[in-house]
Every structure is written in C-alpha cells, then in structure tokens.
Amino acid sequence: MTGTMTGETEPLLGSATKPAQHPKKLLISIVCAIFLLSADFGFFLSIAPQMAVYEDIICRNYQATLHGAGNGALIPPEPNPCKSEAVQGELALVIGYQNTFDVVPGLILSLPYGILSDRWGRKPLLYLSVLGILLGEIWVRIVCLWSSAIPLRMVWLSAVFKIIGGGDQVLTAIAMVIVADVFYEDERATALFRLQSCVQIAEILATPLSAYLMTFGPMFPFILSICIIIVGSIPSFFLPETLRSTKMQVSRETPEQDSGSKQSQPPRKQAVLQELTGQVREFARSTRFIWADSNICLMVFVMFVTVMSRQCTNLLLQYVSKKFDWSISRASLLISLRGIFGLVTYLVIMPILAFLAAKHLNIHGKHSDHFLSKGSGVLSVIGFAIISIAPTPAILIGGQVISSIGSAFMITTRSMATSLVQPDHAGTLYSAIAIAQGVGTLLSGPLFANLFRLGMHLGTAWMGLPFFQASLFFVVAVTAVWHIRLGPSPRANDEEQEPLLL
C-alpha cells in the first residue's frame, strides 16, 4: 500500500494553519501507527507472492501457446521455462505498467480530494481512499484466481478502482493532514518519522514471513495479505475527526470573517468547483518563486530524477531470481535486508553523521543537509552500479546494503529544499515536488520494464541495465546537488535550524 511515505514531511493537501493541540493526540498517534503498520505489513507480505503468481500464470500461458501452435517439438526444452526471456519480459511489462497506472488517479485527483477533505472532513476521504485501494487489490486477486478466463493484463484495471479516494498518494496525504491537524510544527517531523518507522518495521517483519508462507504456495500469502489489510483498516474507524479542531482554531484567529461568510455562501457543488478553480490559479501563481530561483528548480529536478531511480528497486526480485536462478521467496529476503539497513540508516547512521558534522566540521542546518546529501547520493551511485554488474549474490548484497544506506538522499535533499524557501512557501514547494515525483513514477515503470527486457535480450551481462540506468540518474542528481549554492537562508534563525535527521 504505501512505502510511499518515505521522505514526506509536509501534507500535500493540508492547511497552512498552525494546528491546535488536540485532546486525543495520543489516541490518533496509536491508531495511525496500527493502521499504517498493518496496511504496510499486508503490502510487503504480498510483494513476492504476487510476482510468483504472475510468473506462474504467464509461464502456463506461454507453454500452452507453444503446445497449441504445435511448436513444442521444434523448440528444444528449456531447463526452466518460467525463467525464459519471453516469460520474464512479459512479467516485467505487466508489473511496470501496473505500477504506472496505479499512480495516475492520485496524480490527477490529489488537489480535488484535498479540497473535499477541507470541506467534508478527513475521515470520509480516508475511508474513500481505503475503499478504492481495497477494491483494486481485490480485483487483482480475482484476475489471478480466474486467470484462465481473464487475461493477466486486466490487473491494470485496478487503477480504475483507485479513482475512488485517489489511491495510495491521497491516502498518504490524508494521513499527513491528520498528523498536521493534531501536532505542532516542531513536533510534526518527529511524529511523521515515527510513522515512517512503522513502514520499515513492516518491511522487515513481513518479508521473511512471506518467504516462509510461500512454501505452502504463493496464492496463500497473496490472499492472506488482503485479509490483513482489511483487518488493519478497522482501527481507522476509531479515529476522531481532526478537521473540527483545526476549524475552531481558525475561527478563533479570524472571528470577524465568520459572520458575513455564512450569509453569502454559494451552494456546495458550486463552492467546490469555485474553490478548485481558485486553487489551480493560486497554485500556478504561487509557484512562480520556484521557476525564478535556479536552486529551487534544481531541487525539484533532483526529486524527480531520484524517484525515477528508486523505482528500479521494483525489479530487484525479478532480476535476482532470473540472474542467479533463485526462487522468488528466497530473493524476497533482500527486501527485508533493505528494510533493516534503511531503519539503521534513519535511526543511527545519519543522526550520528549529522552530529559529527556539526561538532567537528561546524556544519549546521541546510549546510549539514547539503553535505549529507552529497555523501548519500554518491553511495547510491555506487550501490546501484554494483547491483547492475554483480557477478555473485554476495557482491549484489553488498551493493544492496550500500544503496540502502544511500536512501537517506531523499530525506536530506527534501530538508535542504525546505530551507531554500520562505516558510509560507513550503507547502507549495512540497506540492511541486509531489507532482514531479508522480510524473517520475509514471515514466519510470515502462522505462525500467523495457530496459529489463532489452537487457535479457542482449544477454546475462546486460540484465542489470535498469540498475545501471538508475546509477546514471543518481549521477545527474548528485551533480545537480553539487551545483546548489547555499547563500543566506530566507528562514528566520537559520543557524539554529536543525536538519530533519536530528
């Protein structure tokens, strides 16, 4: 379900108003953590089984096509037909385009659903998003269960169901808005980091369990995962509505505007359309500061390139399974390894490095973020390059560890980008970054799928072509970060500002 909260520190859909202290802040924190942990647990539980189920369906169809055409006797038998170029190429295509189509509803509907969340409340939009995601996941399993009658590529239609609620991106944004409603600004980053830790914990725990359950057949954990997501959604019904407290805070700050607004309020539908049009115009006007500053333009570009690079990790299981002839359940343990080193990086390595940079190099705030971004970016370049050419599993695992440590690049660059703008422009900057990342995700799915197919066609040595391309993308991103020139910060008390990792 998500994995997409990584690096997000401000709501795309939220209000700029300072949140009031909510009386049920602890309850909201616990419920959000349980919901996120269970939902992501179900998501990570399904990754390897879904790929195995897809592979099995494509392999059966491929063999049936050969026998049906009468070519079975003419083609020498393959030692493992499911690892053939034809099967693996189709598998990469199905998964790549599915990931691409799943992004489209959130990319188009984030703004309208954000406006509705400010009118209807957070809970209705949260429920809509969960409903759309669940319907999409159920549809995928229906296609797999009745694959003899329904073509596998019909899983791409799961994106249609995500029009209800906007899918993962809107759900993530609504969760951030809820956090923004109940936490003060200086508490928000810590609260969001704790939620992000739930994602890492789910990744670490669910992956080995998934590998074990796949010994009973991949369909069992694949079906179990959706059951866990459904059960994990139940705590969301106990969330209190957080919009009321925000509105009360706003009304206390601007009481003189309340009396006249009720009398001249247009009908609900007209008001929503007017507000949507106004938001689009305001967004176009307020983003001029981005294009007027080369540093900010570079940072938006960096986030676009980075998210494209990171999307190649979706091919990791297939790449390892094909190159080293591993089972998908065995290859899935690399996801757990990635989660472990990601968690260690966020909790231990980067905070220590930020502390040492401040103490011994006298580097603080955005300068610390700049320093750490360059270092983690270089690690990402090295890590993906090693993965692309690794001749043995041990070397590949080493590359995976290095790239996992380099994953802090997205957090440090986002923190640095935030320090380059005025505080009241941060929300607009994050919206621009979210759109850039959405477009990057949209383009990267087909790109890496076709690169993987090309690599298989060229031979075993070229199979890592998507990861080599990701390494080149990171070279571009690190070069752009290196050209950022940090002058005096537009933020007050910049010297006291600490990076998000501390």
N, C-alpha and C positions, 0 to 999 in steps of 0.2 A: 504493500500500500504506500507507504511513503519511504523512506530512505531519502526523500526529497527535502526534509527539514534541515539537512546539513548546511551549516553556514548562515541560515536565516536568523536575523536578529531584530527585524522590524516587520510589522504586518504590512503586506501589500495592500490590504483592504481596509486598514484601520484608520481611526481618527487621530488627529494630532493632539487632541486634548489630553491633558495630564490626567491619568486615571485616579479615581478616588480609592481610598483604602476600603476594600470590600470585606464585609464581616465574615464571609465564608471563603476566604482566600486559601486556607489550608485544605478545605474540602475540594475546592476547584483544582488545586495542585495535585491532590491524590487521585481524583477521578481522571484528570487528563493524563497523568502518568500511567495509570492502569489501562486506560483506553489505548494509549499510544503503544505501550509495551505489548499488549495482547494483539493489537492490529498488526504491528510490525512483526511480531512472533509468527503470526499466521502467514504473513507475506514471505518472510525468509524461509519458512517451512515449505512453501510451495515452489520456490525457485527451481531447485534441482528436479523435483518430481515433474513439474510442468515441462521442463526441457526433455526429460526422459520420455514422457507420454507423447509429446510432439514428435520426437525422433522415432519412436516405435510406430506411430501412425504413418509417418512419411515413408519409413522403411517398408512397412507392409504394402502400402500403395505402390511403391517403386518395384518391389518384387512381383506384385500382381500384374503390373504393367508389362514387365519383361516376359512373364509367362503367358499373359493374354495375347501379346503380339507374336508369340512363337519364337522369341529370340533367346530363350533360356539356354538352348543347346549350343547356340552360336557364340555366346559370351562366356569366357572362362569364369568359373565360380570364384567369387571374392572371399578372402578369409573372414571378413566381417562386413557384409554388405551395408549394414547400418552406418558404417564409418566411411562409406564411399563419397566421392565428390558430389554426386548428384543429390544424395540424401542430405549431406551436411550443408550444401549450398542452399537447398530449399529451406532447411531448418533456420539458417541464418537470416534468410529473407523473411520468413514468417514472423520470427521474433523481432527483427529490426523494424519492420513496418508496423507491427502491433504496438511497439513502444512509441513509434512516431505518432500513430493515430490517437493513442491514449492521451497525448499532450494537447491535442487540438482543442477539445472542449474547454479546458482550463485557460488556454491562451486567449480564446475568444470571449469567454464568459466571466473572467475574473472581475472586471470592472462592474458589469451589471449586477452580479451576485453580491459584490461588495456594497453597492448602494442599497440593495434589498436588505442586507444584513444590518444596515444602519436604520432601516425603517421597520422591518419585521422583528428584528432581534437576532441574536447569534444562534440560539438553539434551533429554530426552524431551518436555517441554512445548513447547520451542522447535520441535522437529520437528513436533509435532502442529499447532501454530499455522500453520506454513508450509504443511503439507499441506492443512489446511482452506482457507486463503486461495487456494492454487493450484487446488484443485478448484472453488472458487467462481468464480475468474477463467476457468477452462476452460469451465465451464458457460455463462457469459455469452457466450463466443465460439461455443459450439455453437448457442445460441439465434440468434445473429446470422447464422451460416453457413446455418442451416436455417430462416430466418425465414418462408419460405413455408409451412412445416408447423407451426412452433412460434410462438405469439403472443409478441410482444416483451415483454409484461409478465411473462413467465415468467422474465426475468432477475432478478426479485425473489426467486426461489428460491435465488439464490446465497448468501443469508444462511443457509440451512439447512446448507450445507456448512461454514460457519464455526462451527457448533456444535462441530465437530472442532477443538479447540485454542482456541476463543474469538474468533478473528478478529484484526483489527489491534490492538485495545486490549490483549488479553492478550499478543500478540507484543511490543508496545512495552513493556509492563510487565515481561515476562521479560527483555528486553534491558537494562532498567534494573536489574533484580535482579542480572544478571551483572556489570554495572558496579559496583553496590553491593558485591558479594562481593569484588571484587579491588582496589578503590580505597578509600583512607582518606577520611574525611568531608571533609577540607579539599581533597581532590583531585577529589571527585566532581562538583561543579558544572562544573569545567573540562573534565573528561572528557565529560560529557553535552553541554556546549556544542560541543565538537569534533565529536561525533556529529551534533548538530543542523546544524552547518555542512555536513556531507555531504548532508543533505536539501536545503539551499539550493543547493549546487553542482549536485546532480542536477536541480533545478528549472530552473536557469539553462541547463544544457547540453542537457537532453533536449527542451525545448520548441521551440527553433529547428530541431533535428534532426527532430522530429516534423512540423513545418510543411513542411520540405523533402521528407520521405518521403511526405507526403500527396499530393504531385504525382503519385505513382505509384498513387494510390488509397488511401482511408483504411483498407481492410482489411489492407494490407501492414504498416504500422506497428502496427496493432492486434494482429496475430498475432505480430509481432516482439517486442512488449513482453512478452508472456507467456514467450517463449523467453529473453529477457534475465533476467526474474525467476527462472526455473528455473535458469539457469546461475549467477546471482548467489547462489542458495541453497546451492550446492555448498560454498563456504568454511565454512558453518556446521557441516559435518561434521568440521572440523578444530578446533572449539572444545573445549578441555578442560572437564571438569565442574568447576564452581566451588563447588558445594554442599559438597563434601568439606572444602575448606579452611575454610569457614565453620563446619561442624560441629566440626572439630578445634579451632578457636578457642574455640567454646562449651564443648566438653568440657574444655579446659584451664582455663577460668574456673570451671566448676562440676563438678569431678570427683566430688564426694561424691554427686551425684544419679544418676550413671550406673549404679552397681551395683544399686540397687533398681528402676530403671525397666525393665530388661530382663526381670526376673522377673515383673513384673505387667503386661506389655504385652498389650493386648487384640488380637484378630485384626485384620488390616489393614483390612478393609471397615468393621468396627465402629469402629475407631480413627479412620478418615477421617470417618465420619458424626458421631462424638462431637466431633471437632475442629471440623468445620464448624458444628455447633450451638453449640459453645462460642465460636467466632469471631463468630458472629452476635450472640450475647448480649453478648459483650465489646465488640463494635463499638457496639451500642446503648447500653451503659453508659458507654463511654469517650467517646461523642460528646456527653454532657451538657454538657461545657465549651463546646461550640460554641453551643448554644442559650442558655446562661447569659450569654454575652458578646455584646452588641449589635454590637460592632466585628467580631467573627469572623463573626457571622451576615451582616452586610453584605458581608463579603469573599466568602463562599460565594455569596451572591446575585449579586455583581458578576461572578464567574467564570461563573455560569450565564447571565447576560444577555450577557456578552461572547462566549461560544462560540456563542450563537444569532446574534449579529450577524455574526460571522465566517463563518458557514455560507452567507451570501448570496453570497459570492465564488464558490461553485459555479455560480452562474447567470451569471457575468461573460461567459463566451464566448458563451453563447446570447443574452444581452442585447445585446452589441456586434454580433454577427452579424446579429441581427434589426433593430436600430435604424439601423445605418449600412450595411446590406447588404454586410457583409464576409464573405469566406469564413471558415469555422471555423479553417482553418490560419493565416490572417492574424491572426484575433482571438487565437489561442493565444499569439502573441508577447507579449501583455500578461502572461501568466503568467511568462514569462522576465523581463520588466521588474519584476514584483513580487518575484521571487526576488533580482534584483540589488540593489534598494533595501532589501529585507529584510536581506540579508547586510551591506550597507554600514551599515545602522542598528545591527545587533548588534555589528559589529566596530569601527566607527569612531564613529558619531554619538552613541550612548548612552554609551559609555565616556568620551568627551570631555565630554559634558554632566555626567555624574556627577562627573568630576574637577573641572570648573569650579565646580559647585555646592559641592563640598567645600572648594575653595581660596578662592573669593571670597565665598560665602554662608555658609560654615561649616555646611553641611548634610551630615550623615553618616548611614550605616546606613539604618534604616527611614524616617527623615525625608527622605533623598535619594530613596528609592523612592517615597514619597508625593508628593514634588514632581514627579518624572519621570512618575508615573502620571497625575497631573492634566494635565500637558502633552501626553503621548502620547494620552490619552483625548480631549482637545479636538481634536487633529489627526485622530483617527479620525472624530469627529463631522463635521468639515469635509470630510474626504476622501470619505466615503460620500454626504454631501449633494451634493457637486459631481458625483459619478458619477451620481446619480439624476436630475439635471436637465441634464446636459451636452448642449448642442446640437451640438457638434462633437467629432470624435475627439481633437483637441488638448486641449480642456478636460477631456475624460474621462481622458486620460492624466495630466494634471496632478492630477486627483482621485485617480487610482490611486497616483501617487507619494506624495501626502500620506498616504493611508490605509496605504501600505506602511511609511512611517516611523512611523505611529501604532501599528503592530502590536506594538511593544515594550510596549504596555499590558499584555498578558497576562503577560509576564515580570516587570515591575516590581510589578504587583499581587500576583503569587504570592510574590515575595520579601518584600513588605510583610506579607502574610498570615502567612508563616512566622515573622516577628519578633514577631507578636502572641501566640504560644503558647509554652508550655514546650517545650524540645527533645524531650522524650519524647512530646509530643502531635503532633509534626509529621507523622508517618506517618498518624495518624488524620485529621488535617486534610486531607491530600492525598487520602485515600480519599474523604472527603466531597466535596471539590472534583471528583474524578474522576466520582463519581456524579452530581453536579449538572451537570457538563459533558455526561455521557452523556444525561441527560434533556433537556438543552437541544438537543443534536444530534437527538435523537429527535423533538422537537416542531418544530424549525426547518425540516426538509426539506419536509413537507407545507405548512407555513405560507408559506414563500417561493415554493414552486411555485404555490400558489393565488393568491398576491399577483401573481405574474408574469402568470398567466392573466387575472386581473382587470384588470391594467394594460393588457394588449393589447386587451382588450375595450373599455376606456374610451377608448383612443386612444394615439397615439405619445407624447404628452407625459406619459402616466402609466406608460409601460413601466418606468421606473426605480423603481416603487413598492417593490420588495423592498429596494433600497438606501436609499431614504428611511426605510423602517421600521428598517433596521439603524442608520441615523444616530440615530433616536429612541431605540433601545435603548441606544446609547452615551451619549446624554444622560442616561438613567436611571443607567447605570453610573458615569459621571463625577460625577453629583450624589451618588451613594452614597459614592464615594471621598472627595468633598469633605467629607462629614459624618463621616468617620473621625476620631476624636480620639486622638492618639498620646500616651499617658502614659509613665511609666517602663516599660521593657521587662522582661518576665519572664525574659529570657535574660541569662545572665551576660556581663559585659564587652560590653554592647550598644554602648557608644560606639566600641568597636574593630571592631564588626561592619561589614563592607562589603556593599553591595548585590551581587546576583548579576552585575550587568553589569560590575563592575570586575575 
